[in-house]
């Protein structure tokens, strides 16, 4: 059986991707983040090595022991860990010295380079998660054609923010930006934006221009809808073909239950 490595972060995406890889005929060996990864990952992979965020040398050694040469990332590791409880090993320290800044792309490309130097090839997240990608048009929840001006406006604004590698999510209402995601993460940006709206705020999530599909592919799921419901946001727009929908069936059911309209949007 072919072997593949899984670098597992937060959420259900690593669990779904592990199952997809298994169905594709792979023996999956996982390196999981102690601070982030769900413990259920141990039940669905051939081996699991638990490491702290920053132990890149340990990650490489674990994969090499398992006989892995290709690895895939799944799940977010919050950048806040760079400032709290960060435990870099010697390999990670070498990478930190190379960084010109601490933007997501700079950090993730450096990690990919370190993996390559360790004999590991990082592959696209979407190669085995294609069925999870959002389509275009009305995807879930009630129809909301009258909200298209907010969708088109928000898409353009979010693309501009993503191009600067600040964040991939914004919150808008009546063609005004209420919140922009930065280091605090998507959920906090949604909460902040929703608190400034009047129950009609729209969450806009996009990919970066020239998105590197090896990492940080935008994703939404039931957790996104929970935060939106709690904060008074009733429209979610995701970039079609470039956003992963986690736990799709549950996501669709929850959107209908919560009255949240979900649309996939793509540039003309």
C-alpha positions as CSV (number, residue, x, y, z in Angstrom):
1,X,0.0,0.0,0.0
2,X,1.2,3.5,-0.9
3,X,2.2,5.7,2.1
4,X,1.5,9.4,2.6
5,X,2.0,11.8,5.4
6,X,-0.6,14.1,6.9
7,X,0.3,17.3,8.8
8,X,-2.9,17.7,10.8
9,X,-4.0,21.0,12.3
10,X,-7.3,22.1,13.9
11,X,-10.8,21.0,12.9
12,X,-12.6,18.3,10.9
13,X,-10.7,18.8,7.7
14,X,-7.8,16.6,8.7
15,X,-10.3,13.8,9.6
16,X,-12.1,14.1,6.3
17,X,-8.9,14.2,4.3
18,X,-7.5,11.2,6.1
19,X,-10.6,9.3,5.2
20,X,-10.4,10.4,1.6
21,X,-6.7,9.4,1.4
22,X,-7.6,6.0,2.9
23,X,-10.3,5.5,0.3
24,X,-7.7,6.4,-2.4
25,X,-5.6,3.5,-1.3
26,X,-3.1,5.3,1.0
27,X,-1.7,4.2,4.3
28,X,-1.8,7.5,6.2
29,X,0.8,8.5,8.8
30,X,0.0,11.7,10.7
31,X,1.9,14.3,12.6
32,X,-0.6,16.1,14.8
33,X,-0.3,19.4,16.6
34,X,-0.8,19.0,20.4
35,X,-2.3,22.5,20.6
36,X,-4.8,22.0,17.7
37,X,-5.6,18.5,16.4
38,X,-8.7,16.5,17.4
39,X,-7.7,13.3,19.1
40,X,-10.0,11.3,16.8
41,X,-7.3,11.4,14.2
42,X,-5.6,8.5,16.0
43,X,-8.5,6.2,15.1
44,X,-8.4,6.7,11.3
45,X,-4.6,6.8,10.5
46,X,-1.9,4.1,10.6
47,X,0.2,6.1,13.0
48,X,0.1,9.4,14.8
49,X,3.0,11.4,16.2
50,X,2.0,14.2,18.5
51,X,4.3,17.3,18.5
52,X,4.1,20.9,19.6
53,X,3.8,23.6,17.0
54,X,7.3,24.5,15.8
55,X,8.9,21.0,16.0
56,X,9.6,20.8,12.3
57,X,12.7,18.7,12.7
58,X,10.7,16.2,14.8
59,X,8.0,16.2,12.1
60,X,10.5,15.3,9.4
61,X,12.0,12.5,11.5
62,X,8.6,11.0,12.2
63,X,7.6,10.9,8.5
64,X,11.0,9.4,7.5
65,X,10.6,6.7,10.1
66,X,7.2,5.9,8.6
67,X,8.7,5.6,5.1
68,X,6.8,8.7,3.8
69,X,8.1,10.8,1.0
70,X,5.0,12.9,0.2
71,X,3.0,14.9,2.7
72,X,-0.2,17.0,2.7
73,X,-1.3,19.7,5.1
74,X,-4.9,19.9,6.5
75,X,-6.4,22.1,9.1
76,X,-5.4,25.5,10.5
77,X,-2.6,26.1,12.9
78,X,-3.3,29.5,14.4
79,X,-0.5,32.0,13.9
80,X,-1.0,33.1,17.5
81,X,1.1,30.1,18.4
82,X,4.1,32.0,17.0
83,X,3.7,34.4,20.0
84,X,2.4,32.0,22.7
85,X,3.9,28.7,23.8
86,X,6.0,28.5,20.6
87,X,8.6,25.7,21.0
88,X,10.8,25.7,17.9
89,X,13.4,23.0,17.4
90,X,16.7,23.5,15.6
91,X,15.2,23.0,12.2
92,X,12.4,25.5,12.9
93,X,15.0,28.0,14.3
94,X,16.9,27.7,11.0
95,X,13.6,28.6,9.2
96,X,12.9,31.5,11.5
97,X,16.2,33.0,10.6
98,X,15.2,33.0,6.9
99,X,11.9,34.8,7.4
100,X,11.8,38.3,6.0
101,X,8.4,38.8,7.8
102,X,5.7,36.8,9.6
103,X,3.0,36.8,6.9
104,X,1.3,33.5,6.3
105,X,2.8,33.0,2.9
106,X,6.3,33.6,4.2
107,X,5.9,31.2,7.1
108,X,4.3,28.4,5.0
109,X,6.7,28.7,2.1
110,X,9.6,28.4,4.5
111,X,8.0,25.3,6.1
112,X,7.6,23.8,2.6
113,X,11.3,24.5,1.9
114,X,12.4,22.9,5.2
115,X,10.3,19.8,4.4
116,X,11.9,19.6,0.9
117,X,15.4,19.8,2.4
118,X,14.4,16.9,4.6
119,X,13.4,14.8,1.7
120,X,9.6,15.4,1.8
121,X,7.4,16.8,-1.0
122,X,4.4,18.9,0.1
123,X,1.5,18.3,-2.3
124,X,-1.7,20.2,-3.1
125,X,-4.4,20.0,-0.4
126,X,-7.1,19.7,-3.1
127,X,-5.7,16.7,-4.9
128,X,-7.7,14.4,-2.6
129,X,-10.3,16.8,-1.4
130,X,-11.8,17.9,-4.7
131,X,-15.3,16.7,-3.6
132,X,-15.1,19.2,-0.8
133,X,-14.7,22.2,-3.0
134,X,-17.6,24.7,-3.2
135,X,-19.5,25.1,-6.4
136,X,-21.0,28.3,-7.8
137,X,-24.4,29.8,-7.2
138,X,-26.9,29.2,-4.4
139,X,-25.4,26.4,-2.2
140,X,-27.5,26.3,1.0
141,X,-30.0,28.1,3.1
142,X,-32.7,30.5,1.8
143,X,-32.2,32.2,-1.5
144,X,-31.0,35.8,-1.3
145,X,-30.7,37.3,-4.8
146,X,-31.3,40.8,-3.5
147,X,-28.0,40.5,-1.6
148,X,-25.9,40.3,-4.8
149,X,-24.6,43.9,-4.5
150,X,-23.1,43.0,-1.1
151,X,-21.6,39.8,-2.6
152,X,-20.0,41.5,-5.6
153,X,-18.7,44.4,-3.4
154,X,-17.5,42.1,-0.7
155,X,-15.7,39.8,-3.2
156,X,-13.7,42.7,-4.6
157,X,-12.8,44.1,-1.2
158,X,-11.8,40.7,0.2
159,X,-9.6,39.9,-2.8
160,X,-7.7,43.1,-2.2
161,X,-7.1,42.2,1.5
162,X,-6.1,38.6,0.5
163,X,-3.6,40.0,-2.0
164,X,-1.9,41.8,0.8
165,X,-1.7,38.5,2.8
166,X,-3.6,40.1,5.7
167,X,-6.6,37.7,5.8
168,X,-9.1,35.9,3.6
169,X,-12.4,36.9,5.3
170,X,-14.3,40.2,5.6
171,X,-17.7,41.1,6.9
172,X,-19.8,43.6,5.0
173,X,-23.3,45.1,5.1
174,X,-25.0,47.5,2.6
175,X,-21.7,47.7,0.7
176,X,-19.6,48.9,3.7
177,X,-16.8,46.8,5.3
178,X,-17.5,46.1,9.0
179,X,-14.6,43.9,9.8
180,X,-11.4,42.5,8.2
181,X,-9.7,39.3,9.3
182,X,-6.1,39.6,10.6
183,X,-4.1,37.5,13.0
184,X,-7.1,37.0,15.3
185,X,-8.7,34.6,12.8
186,X,-11.9,34.1,11.0
187,X,-14.3,33.5,13.9
188,X,-13.2,36.6,15.8
189,X,-13.6,38.7,12.6
190,X,-17.1,37.4,12.1
191,X,-18.0,38.1,15.7
192,X,-16.7,41.6,15.5
193,X,-18.4,42.4,12.2
194,X,-21.7,40.9,13.2
195,X,-21.7,43.0,16.3
196,X,-21.5,46.1,14.1
197,X,-24.3,45.1,11.8
198,X,-28.0,44.9,12.2
199,X,-28.6,41.2,11.6
200,X,-28.0,41.5,7.9
201,X,-24.2,41.3,7.8
202,X,-22.5,39.2,5.1
203,X,-19.4,37.1,5.6
204,X,-17.2,37.0,2.5
205,X,-14.4,34.4,2.2
206,X,-12.0,34.2,-0.7
207,X,-8.7,32.6,-1.8
208,X,-5.6,34.6,-2.3
209,X,-4.8,35.6,-5.8
210,X,-2.5,32.9,-7.1
211,X,-3.4,30.8,-4.1
212,X,-0.8,28.1,-3.3
213,X,-3.0,25.0,-3.1
214,X,-0.4,23.2,-0.8
215,X,-1.6,25.2,2.2
216,X,-4.1,27.7,3.6
217,X,-6.9,26.9,1.2
218,X,-9.9,28.7,2.6
219,X,-12.5,26.5,4.3
220,X,-15.9,26.9,6.0
221,X,-18.0,24.4,8.0
222,X,-20.5,24.0,10.7
223,X,-18.3,26.0,13.1
224,X,-18.5,29.0,10.7
225,X,-22.3,28.9,10.7
226,X,-22.4,28.6,14.5
227,X,-20.3,31.8,14.9
228,X,-22.4,33.6,12.2
229,X,-25.7,32.7,13.9
230,X,-24.4,33.9,17.3
231,X,-23.1,37.2,15.9
232,X,-26.1,38.1,13.6
233,X,-24.6,37.4,10.1
234,X,-27.1,35.8,7.7
235,X,-25.2,35.5,4.4
236,X,-22.0,33.6,3.6
237,X,-20.2,34.0,0.3
238,X,-17.3,31.7,-0.6
239,X,-15.1,31.7,-3.6
240,X,-16.4,28.9,-5.9
241,X,-13.9,26.2,-6.8
242,X,-11.3,27.5,-4.3
243,X,-13.1,27.0,-0.9
244,X,-13.5,23.8,1.0
245,X,-16.8,23.0,2.7
246,X,-16.1,20.8,5.7
247,X,-18.8,18.3,6.9
248,X,-20.9,19.3,3.8
249,X,-24.2,17.5,4.7
250,X,-24.3,18.9,8.2
251,X,-23.3,22.3,6.9
252,X,-26.2,22.3,4.4
253,X,-28.7,21.2,7.1
254,X,-27.5,23.9,9.5
255,X,-27.6,26.7,7.0
256,X,-31.3,25.9,6.4
257,X,-32.0,25.6,10.1
258,X,-30.3,28.9,10.9
259,X,-31.7,30.8,7.9
260,X,-28.2,31.6,6.6
261,X,-27.9,32.0,2.8
262,X,-24.8,30.4,1.3
263,X,-23.5,31.3,-2.2
264,X,-20.5,30.3,-4.2
265,X,-19.1,33.2,-6.3
266,X,-16.4,33.3,-9.0
267,X,-14.8,36.1,-11.0
268,X,-16.2,36.6,-14.5
